[in-house]
Amino acid sequence: MTEPAENRSDEPHLEDPEEKKKLSFTEQLTEARKNSDGAFSFLMSALAIVSVTAGCTALMILLLLLPIFVFVVGLVNMGNCPVNPWIPTYLVSRGSTEKHLECCQNLRMNLDYVIDEMVPVIKKNIL
């Protein structure tokens, strides 16, 4: 039995991965707006769509590399700054601190994974 014309939709839905790949960025946002229940639902859908674009990937790479650039610029110009000799020192400390905090955050997430996921498995196998 076929569906009535008013219940049938020839438009692609975001749930189907193959159809989602065929939609342009603006079409995906339009479809997300149509399917959202409110502003928060649309915002979450829009963030999910934007997070997989090439521009977002390039921005994330740039943000990850920025502390390294700051560190290198500070090292290269150490003792050569005509405005203030402490600026390169500030850049070196800022770049290294950001990378150190990033490493600590990654370590904490890995430890949380080990504690939450692996410890129960190890206990179950040992005991």
Contacts in CASP RR format, 6 or more apart in sequence:
PFRMAT RR
TARGET T0000
AUTHOR 0000-0000-0000
METHOD contacts of the structure
MODEL  1
MTEPAENRSDEPHLEDPEEKKKLSFTEQLTEARKNSDGAFSFLMSALAIV
SVTAGCTALMILLLLLPIFVFVVGLVNMGNCPVNPWIPTYLVSRGSTEKH
LECCQNLRMNLDYVIDEMVPVIKKNIL
2 8 0 8 1.000
11 31 0 8 1.000
12 19 0 8 1.000
12 20 0 8 1.000
12 22 0 8 1.000
12 23 0 8 1.000
12 31 0 8 1.000
13 19 0 8 1.000
13 31 0 8 1.000
13 35 0 8 1.000
14 20 0 8 1.000
14 23 0 8 1.000
14 28 0 8 1.000
14 31 0 8 1.000
14 32 0 8 1.000
14 35 0 8 1.000
14 45 0 8 1.000
20 28 0 8 1.000
23 31 0 8 1.000
25 49 0 8 1.000
25 53 0 8 1.000
28 49 0 8 1.000
29 46 0 8 1.000
29 49 0 8 1.000
32 42 0 8 1.000
32 45 0 8 1.000
32 46 0 8 1.000
32 49 0 8 1.000
33 42 0 8 1.000
35 45 0 8 1.000
36 42 0 8 1.000
36 45 0 8 1.000
50 56 0 8 1.000
66 98 0 8 1.000
67 94 0 8 1.000
67 95 0 8 1.000
67 96 0 8 1.000
67 98 0 8 1.000
67 99 0 8 1.000
67 102 0 8 1.000
68 95 0 8 1.000
68 99 0 8 1.000
70 91 0 8 1.000
70 94 0 8 1.000
70 95 0 8 1.000
70 98 0 8 1.000
71 91 0 8 1.000
71 92 0 8 1.000
71 94 0 8 1.000
71 95 0 8 1.000
71 96 0 8 1.000
71 99 0 8 1.000
73 88 0 8 1.000
73 91 0 8 1.000
74 87 0 8 1.000
74 88 0 8 1.000
74 89 0 8 1.000
74 91 0 8 1.000
74 92 0 8 1.000
75 88 0 8 1.000
75 92 0 8 1.000
77 87 0 8 1.000
77 88 0 8 1.000
77 91 0 8 1.000
78 88 0 8 1.000
78 89 0 8 1.000
78 92 0 8 1.000
79 85 0 8 1.000
79 88 0 8 1.000
80 88 0 8 1.000
81 87 0 8 1.000
81 88 0 8 1.000
END
